[in-house]
Amino acid sequence: MSNRSPLLFFTTLSVISILLLQSPASFASYGGRDAIQALVTRLDSQRFSSSVQETAAYGVLRRLLPLPAYQSSFVFKIVSKDSCGGKSCFMISNHLKSSRSGAEIIIKGTTAVDIVSGLHWYIKYSCGAHVSWDKTGGIQIASIPKPGSLPRVKDDGVMIQRPVPWNYYQNVVTSSYSYVWWNWERWENEIDWMALQGVNLPLAFTGQEAIWQKVFMNFNITAHDLDGFFGGPAFLAWARMGNLHGWGGPLSQSWMDEQLVLQKQILTRMQELGMTPVLPSFSGNVPAALSKIFPSAKITRLGDWNTVNKNPRWCCTYLLDPSDPLFIEIGRAFIHQQFKEYGDVTDIYSCDTFNENSPPTDDPEYINSLGAAVYQAMSAGDKFAVWLMQGWLFYSDSAFWKQPQMEALLHSVPFGKMIVLDLFAEAKPIWESSSQFYDTPYVWCMLHNFGGNIEMYGILDSIASGPVDARVSKNSTMVGVGLCMEGIEQNPVVYELMSEMAFRKEKVKVLEWLKTYARRRYGKAVPEIEAAWKILYHTVYNCTDGIADHNTDFIVKFPDWDPSVNPRHIISKQDELHTLFGGGRYLFQQQRSSDFPEAHLWYSNHDTVKALQLFLEGGDIVNGSLTYRYDLVDLTRQVLSKISNEEYTNAILAFRKKDISALKHHSRRFLGLIKDIDVLLASDDNFLLGTWLETSKALASNPIDSKLNEWNARTQVTMWYDTTAALQSKLHDYANKFWSGLLEDYYLPRASTFFGHLINSLEKNEQFKMVDWRVEWIALSNKWQAGSKLYPVKARGDALSIARGLYEKYLRN
């Protein structure tokens, strides 16, 4: 360990603070653009050779279009940015007709990612093909002509430039909500998807626990100490951020070792394709034992984050103050260990020390010194380091982060050494109200999804215009676009459009784009389905109320409350608001006119019923399409879930009126809808609980790990966090899912027991015993979370027939 001099350190920080707090004239005049260009140039110089990248691009082609003859139909070539007007681009042109090689189309690009993006653009707009995640219907390539008959492009070819350097991908919690149970085969598929969508700046967080283990052991932390520090596999994202420790653990050594091997495969493939991975860095989150080993270190125990009763086993993690010299030592050691394991793969590091964790004082000079220290820890390990920071804190804690505090943090590092993610720009853009993050480079991001919830939702107009408006605005500091969803594999239309914005200089005319989207997705033009998409554009994909869309449908987000007319004497107002809306990483103010729970609804369900009718009318033409089947099941689920909200509301109103007959009628309808939606979901492979559970067990190396993994998987999508005998987790249903098996065996008994208690209270003329219901339900939940029942991983039933039957049962006038 090096000798530490706090006085010298703080003197240095004070000088840095004074220099950096001086506001620059503008991003351009202060050299911001030059700094970003220098970063881009350095990253370009580190890329793998042209031959390696071209080979990687051919690998994507082979996996996308397996017919061997396609390998000779396309010619891929890496070119310099000079060939693209000084920017990253792809170029598509025709091969000479006289060629005997079978080559038909030439695609050139500045990286393999750009070549693969060009391939996607070609099969999309010249061949009418479609690419989405396998779990959202997969690909539609039947429309692509056979080798030898590929469509030619216009004579002068096509050149598409990136208007901004970067297309960023992932949220820090996506690794837990979506990727946690992935093997290399699934990761390879995802990296292919990234390349096809033009992603060139992906977060790469897998395997970091093995790195941390080696680093902390060098600071005399034992493996036993780390058992209570790392979270379980499904909760690692929040353990990494210092929200919790130990929950879902202990993490096995085999898990850490295997994830490190997986990370090396991930990083290698990303680099082969010309991507720049974003690696983690030290944010100050440390094991409790560090305070005993370094008693003079400035280590603070943080407050509670969403536990039921502040159980210290899970809550109140430990933060090493960035001003402590030990922070620099650990930060440097972590980056050096990553260098040792991975090599020099990046200069961009993610760190969110202040995300939902405000500094102890709002003094700008102090905040500036903290930011400078965080960056110093990065640059001590990598002299070219650039700090990538989520800008969520400026929205979620806007009461703290006023202009002086924002500027102090954003200007705590040299210009060009920090990039901010405007995380929720499609709904709550910060760039507009912060003078472009006070002249700091930023990425315009779409957040869109929370908890991996399944809900048809989006703001297509904002996606189609927002990045362009930001880029062309006066003194713009925008350097990229990004996808920052918490969970993937839902709403493919939203992610395809957002991905295209990485290559769009002009705003997209959404209705025209949707017409071609529908034809590409299903492989043919179906007037009824195109008409349905026009309705969906004006309804589910036109959410302009500014509310972040957690799925709050009552089937999956069941209100934990006393529905008596005046329940205030039973539960406090604070407890009631908590149980209605829950806690979570993202907190939103909600204005309510009464104590009655409301599911989020931003459109007329009557209109989406019409869209469903049109989808069903066109079904016979495209019934063999997996993409159609996915969309049909999803749309039917969406419509019926809104109907179930009405039934729940009617049941509660009947209870308040003490109308037992009506209560029984509407609760039966609600429970019937749960059963019927479960049958619907079971007809498509992509809505099955069994897949989630089986993949969790498949990653285990022994029966003990298998049981722990399954508990993690079951718990994350249900209770999420800790409970007591009579209090549900504050985060229950945060990661809710419309999955067959989960509805039948979890959501159904929860609602059934609740309505049973309501009916019983009316029949006995007694007060509803909310605590009794909670005790019964939590015991059932705990048993299910610890269970081992096997669930199907293959669909059963005909989706179109089932959807038509449900339409007749619930929606036919």
C-alpha positions, 0 to 999 in steps of 0.5 A: 500500500502507498503512503497516504497524505490526506492533507496533500490530497485535499490541497490537490483537489481544491486546486482542481476544483478551482480550475474546473469550476470555471464555466467554459464558453461553449462545448465547441470553443472550449475544445469539447469537440476536439477532445471527442474527436481525439477519443474517437481517433484513439479508439479507431486506432485500437480496433482489430485488423480489417481482415479480422473484422471482415471475417467477423462480419461474414460470421454474422452473415452465416448465422443470419442467412445459413444457406452457404451460397449467400456467403459468396453473394456478398462482398464485405470490405473495411474502408477508411473514414476518408472514403465516407466523408470523414465519418463512420458509414456503410456503402452498398453497391452492385457487384459487376454482373460479369463476375464468376464468383457469384458475388452480387452485392458489395457492402463497405463500412468503416468497421465490421459493425458498420458493414453488418448494419449495411447488410441489415439495411440492404435486406430490410429495404431491398429485400423486405426482411425483418430482424428482431429478438428471437423472443419477439418472433425472431427473423423474417427472411422468407422474402429474401430472394435466393442467391443469384437473384438478389435485388440490385441497388440503384446504380450509384449505390447507397451511402449512409453516414452515422450523424453521431459517433456512437450507438450505445446499448444497455442499462446497468440493470439489464444484466440482471433483468435479461442477461443473467442466465445467458450462455455463450450461444445466447450471447453470440446471438445478442452480439449479432443483433447488436451489430445488425442494429449498429450498436458500437458502444455496448456496456460489458458488465458480465463477470466483474465479480471475479475481478472484484474478488481478486482486487479485494483479496489484495486488500486483505478481504476474505472470500467469507467477507465477500459472501455477504457483499455480492448479491445472488445471480439475479440481483448482482446489478443492485449489489454492484450499485451499492443498493443491497448486499448479500441478497440472493447469495452467496455467489458460488466460486464456479459462477464467478469463474464461469462468468469471467470466461464468458466475459472474455468471449463477449469482449473478444467478439465485440472487438472483432466486430469493431465495437468499443466495450464500456467496462465498469469502474470503482464507484466506492461500494465496498465490503463491510470488512474494509472498515475494520482493515482500514479503520481510518478510511472514510467509509460511510454506511448508507441508508436503507434501500427498500427493505421492509424493516432495515434488515442490516443483512441486506440493507445499508451498504458501505461507501468509501468516500471518493476523497479518501486516498484509498478510493484511488488505490482501489479504483486503480487496482480494479482497472489494472486487474481488468487490463490483466484479464482482458487486455487494453479493450477500451478507454470508456468506463461506467461509474454512477457513484451518485445515482440515487445516492446524493452527496452529503452536502450540496456545496458545489466545491465539495461536489466538484472535488468528489467528481474529480476524485472519482475520475482520478481513480479511473485515470490512475488505472488508465491515463486515457480514461473517459467517464460514462455516467448515467444522467438519471440522477438529474431527473430522479433527484432534481431537488438536489441537482440544481444548476450549481450542483450539476455544473460542479459535477459535470465540470469536475473532469477535463472536457471530453473526459466525461460522457453523460447518458440522457437516460430518459430522453424520449419522455423526460429529456434533460439536455433541453433544460441544462444547456446541453448538460452545461457543455458536456458531451451526452448520448440521447437515450431511450429508457422505455422499459422498467423491470423487463415488464411486458406491456405494449407501450412506446412514444414513436413520434418522440423516438422518430424526432427527438434525436434529430431535434437534439443533434441540430439544436444550437450548441448541441453537445450530443455525441450519440444515441442509445438504448437504455431499457431495463429489460429487453425482448419486448416491443420490437417495433420500438427498438427497431425504430430507435436503432435506425436513429443511429443512421438517420439524419432526418426525422422519420415519418412514422406512419409511412415507416410503420406500413413498410415495417408491417410488410417486412415483419410478416413477409407480405402486405396484409391490408387489415394488419396495416390498418391495425398498426395505424391504430396502434400508432395512435394508441399504445405507441403514442403515450404522451402523458409523461408517466414512466410505464411500469406495467401496473395492470392489476393481474401482475401488479396486484394492489396491496391495500385495504379497499374499505371505504375508510381504511386510514385507521388500519394502515397509514397514508404513507404505507398505503401509498407504498403498497399501491405503487411500491419502491424501486430504482425509478421513483415518480411523483403521481397525482391522485384524486382518491385512494383508489388504485389506478392502472396506467392507461393512456389510450382508449381500449375500445380502439385497441379492440378494433386493432385486435379485430383487424389483426384477427381478420388478417390472421389466416394469411400470415398464420404461419409467421412466428412474428405474427403469432408473437404480436397477436398473442401480445396484442390479445394479452394487452386488450384483455389485461385492460379488461381485467382492470375494469373487472377488478375495479368493479369488484372493489366498488361492489365490495364498498357497496357491500354487494356480495353478488356483484363482488362474486361476479366481478371477482370470478370474471377477474380470476377467469381472465387470469386463467384464459390469458395464461392459456393464451400465453402458453400458445407461444414459446416466448411467453413461458415461465419455464424458459426463465427457470430452466435457463437459470438451472442450466447455468448451475454446476451442482444441485446446490447452485441449481436450487439457488439459481432457481430461487433467484429466478423465481424471486426476482419476478415476484417478491423481488426483495425481503418480506416479513410474515405480514409485510410484502416486499416494497419491490413486489411485482416490480419485475412482473411478467405476463408469462404462462405458468406465472399467471396460473400458479402465482398471480391467480392464487394471490387474487383468489385469496384476496377476493376470498377474504373480501367475500368472507368479510361481507358474509360475516359482516366483519372488517376486512382483515388485511393482515390475515390476507397478507400473512396467508399470501406471503406464506404461499409466495415464500413456498412458491419461490422455494419451489421446484415445479417444472413448467413447460418450455414449449408452446401448446395450442393454436394461438390464432384459434385461442385468440379468436375464442377469447375475442368472442368470449370477452369482446364481441358486442 
